[in-house]
Every structure is written in structure tokens, then in C-alpha cells.
Amino acid sequence: MRTLLLVLIAFGMLNAGLKEDVESTASSFVEDAASFISGGILNTAGAEGGLPHFDAGLGLNLIGFKFKHPLTGDELPFPGVMPLMYGELGVFSGISLTPLINGVGAVDVMGRFMPTMSQKSYFNRAPTYYAGGIKLQILKDQLVPPTPAISVSLMYHYFGNVDFKFDTLYTDFSLTDFSIHADVSKSLLFVTPYAGIGYDTYSLKGKYWTASNQTKNDIASFDGNHMRYYGGIKLSILLIKIFVEGAYIGNKTVVSLGAQAGI
């Protein structure tokens, strides 16, 4: 009985130690990963203009960060290159307040998806990412009167199946991020500069297990928030629109590139 009790105590201490190690890894990963998945507005503040207007394209988020190995404490590089497929569809063209002020209250829906991702040796499988949101245009970009576009957007991001294999230790993380941001832009012939400010809240949940014990154990939830500041330019060449954008989210810089077309 005494031997069994000692074994149970030792097992409990080992499991508690593993949990602390995995939680340390999650803590080192969560904020930078939230910046990674929520970066890249890749659009101006203007709305599409109602059905059937839309834009669709390809984008890329670039960020560099490291996270902690749970067993050795070493810093591991995360493959911070995120390819995106994204689109925006106009569902309501807005209303006219005066003959010169129109498009007020226009609504777009937005979506994005990560088709693939570069894998490191510690990935157990490719992560999954998707996001969806809505844009509400407050003011339309117009030549007369010379008003800028102003809008507010809400976006939900999900980053799941973030499975790591560290020797005989396995982890499975899922990260959600909810962002709200206000944008302003102004068309200047073929170039449209845009800028915005936003606020994100995020939450990471996770599980861990070992090769010898397949029971999945939950870790603590890691919740946080941060501000975002960003700006970019849109270059219009016929029906093609090219975006170059930079953002400071949390404590990380994210560079984003995109190209889209639509009607």
C-alpha cells in the first residue's frame, strides 16, 4: 500500500510538472499568435456598395516570433508566414442622407481562410484557420463633397488544431480572437491610403498527453487583449487591387500583402 501511494504521489507530481510546462509554452505563444492570425485588414474603409458587388483575393501575413519548448525551455521559431484566401461581399448599399451624402450604413460581410501552412518538425498536423465578420460604413469616400470613407468592422478569428509534438509529449491548442476596428481611407486616383485602430480580445485553450498515457488533460485558459494600429495603401490597376500594409498589434509588427479583384 505504501509503495502504491508513493507511485501515485510521484505520478501526480510528474503530471503537475507537465501541466506547468505546457502552460508555460501556451503563455509564451498566445499573444504573438493572436497578432499573427488577426493581422492583415487588406481592404479600405469603403464598403462594396451592396449586391452583387464583391472582392476576392489572396493575401499573406508575415511575422516573426518564438515560443518556449515545454521540456527543454529552449525558444522555438514559429513559421510566421500565413497565406490567406479572403473576400468581401456587399449586402446593403446604404442610404442617402442628402443628394451628396450617400452610402451611409452600407453593410459588407467578410470571410477569410488559410488553405495551407509551412510545417515545422514539431507540428503534429497542419493548423486550421478561418475568420468571418461584418463591416458597417459610416461615411462613403466621395469626390464631391470630398469626404473620406469611414467604417467600423467586427471580426472573429479561429486558429485550431495547433498540435505540437515534443518528443513523447503532445499538445493541442486552439486560439480565438475577436477584433473591433475603425478605419478611414481616401481614394487619390490610383492610390488609396488607409489607416485604422482597433482592440482585440483573445483566448487560448489547450490539452496535453503523452505517448505512454493517452488521457488528454486540460490546461488553464489564457485570455488577454491588446490594441492594434495599422496603415497601408491600395494600388488600383484596372480590376486588380494590390495592398501593402503594416501593423503594430500587441507588441508585434505584422507585415501584410494582398491582391484582389471583383466588381
N, C-alpha and C positions, 0 to 999 in steps of 0.2 A: 504493500500500500504506500509506504514511504517513497519507494522508487518511482511508482506511478505518479505520485504527487509532484515529485521533483521534475519528472519528464513533462508533466502538464505545465508546471511553472516555467520551465525552460522554453517550451513551445510558445507559451503566451508572451514571454519576453521577446522571443525571436519575431513573432508576428507583430508585436507592438513596435519593434525596431524597424521592421519592413514598412509598416504604415507610416511611420515618421519619415523614412527615407523617401517614399513615394510622394508624400505630401510636400516635402521639401522640393522635389522635382516639379510638382504641379505649381507651387508658389513661384518658382523661377521661370515658369513657362507662360503663365496665364496672361499677364498684361501685354507682353510683346506679341503673343499670338492673337490677342484681341485687336491690337493695332494692325496686325498683318491681314486679318480677314475683313476688317471694316474699311480699309483704305481704298482709295480709288473711286471718287464720285463719277468721273469720266462723263460729265454732262454739264450743261449750263443751267442757269436758274429758270430758263424758259420752259414752258410746257409744250407738248407736241401739237395741241390745237384740236383735240377731240378725234373721234373715229373718222376715217380709218388710218390716221397718221401714226407712224411708229418709227423707231430707230432700233437697229440691232447691230451688234459688232463683237469684236474681240478685244480683250484688254490684258494687262499684265501688272501685277503688284510686285514691287521689289523692296525687300527689307532685309537687314542683317541682324540676327540676334543669336544668342546661345542660351542653353538651359542646362541644368545640373543632372549629371548621371546619378541615379539613386544609390548605387552600390559603391562607386569609387569617389564621388564628389567632383569628378572632372567636368569641365564645361564642354558641351557638345554643340556643334553648329547645327542650326535648323535650316533646312533647304528653303530659304525665304524667297522663292520665285513662284508666284501664284498666277497661272493662266486663268482667264475668265471668258465666259460667253455671257453677254448681257444684252438686255433690251428694255425699251420703254415704249409704252402704248398709251396714246391719248384716249381717254374715255369720256371727257366732258370739256368742251371748248371754252367754258366760262361765260360770263355775262358782260354786257356793256353798261357802264355807268353813265357815259356820255358818248357822243359820236366819236370822240377822240380817245377815250379811255375804255378799252375792251379787253376781253380775255381774263377778267378778274374772276378768281375762283375756279380756274381751269384745273382739271384733275388728270394726272397720269398714274399708271401702275408700272412698277419696275420689278425686274427679276434678274438674277444672275446665278451662275453655276460654274463650278470648277470641273472641267472634263477629265483632268489628269493632274499628277503632281510628281515632281522628281522625288525618288525614294532613296533614303539612306539605308545602310545595313541594319540599323536598329528599328526601322519600320517593320511591323508585322504584316501590314497591308496598307493600301493606299487610302489616305483620309478622304472624307466626303465633305463637300461644302455646297451650300445653296443659300440664297437670300431672296427676300421679297419686300416690297414696300410701296409707298404711295407718296406722290408729290402734289402739293397744293400751291398753285401760282397765285400770288397776291397782286402782282403788277406785271404787265406784259412789256417786253422790250419793243419799243416803238421809235420810229424816226420823228414823227410829229404827233404829240409833243415828244421831246427827246427824253423818254423815261427808260430806266434800266429794267431788266427783269428781276423780280424778287420772288422767292418761293421758300416754302418750308417743307422738309421731307422727313418721313419716318421710315426706318429700315430695320428689318430683323435678319440677323445672320446666324447660321448654324454651321459648326465645324465639328464633325463627329468621326467616329472610327479612327481616332488618333491613337493607334495601337503601337506601343513600343515593346521591343524585346531586349532586355538587358541580361545577357547570359541566361539564367534559368528563371528570371523574374519577368513577368508580363504586366503591362499596364494598358488601360483603355480609358482615354479621356474624351469628353465631349464638352464643347465650349459654345455658349450662346452669347450674342451681343445685340443689344437694342440701341440704335442711334437715332438722334433727332438733330437735324442741322438746318440752318438758314443760309441761303445762298443769294448772291447778287451777280449779275453779268450784264454786259453791254456789247452789242454787236457793232463792230467797226469794219465795215466792208467784209473782207475775207477772214478777219481775225476777231475772235470773241474772247476777251479775258473774263475770268470768273473767279470768285473767292467765296469763302464761307467759314462759318464757325459752328461747332456742334458739341454735343455732350453724349457720351456713351456709358451705358451700364452693361456689365458682363458677368458671366457666372460659369465656372468650370466645375464639372463633376467627374468622378473617376472611380475606377475599380482596379484591383491588382490581384494577382495569383502567381503561383509558382508551378514549375514543371512537375514537382512531386505532390503538390496539393492544388487541385483544380478548383477549389472553392473560391469564388470571387468575393473579395472583401471591399466594401465601400470606404472611400476616404472622405475627409471633410470637404464641404463645398467652398470654393474660393470665389468670392464676389468682390467686385470693385467697380470703379468708374474713372473716367478721365475726360478731359477736354480734347477737342480736335480743332486745328486751324489749317487751312489749306488754300491753295490757289492754283490756277492753271490757265491754259489757253486752248482754244479750239480753232483749228485751221480748216476752212471750208474750201474744198476743191471739187467743183461740180457737185455730185451727190455724195462724195466721200468727206467725212469729217474726221480729223486727226486730233487727238488730245494728248497733251503733255501736262502732267500735274505733280505737284509736290505737297506733302502734308506733314505736319508735326502732330502726332497722336500719342497721348500719354507722354512717354519720354523717348519716343522713337520717330525717326524720319522715314516716311514711306514715299517712294517714287512710283508713279503710275503712268502707263502708256496705253493708248486705246485708239481704235479706228472703227468707225461705224458708218452705216448708210441707211437710208429709209426715205419715206415720203411724208 
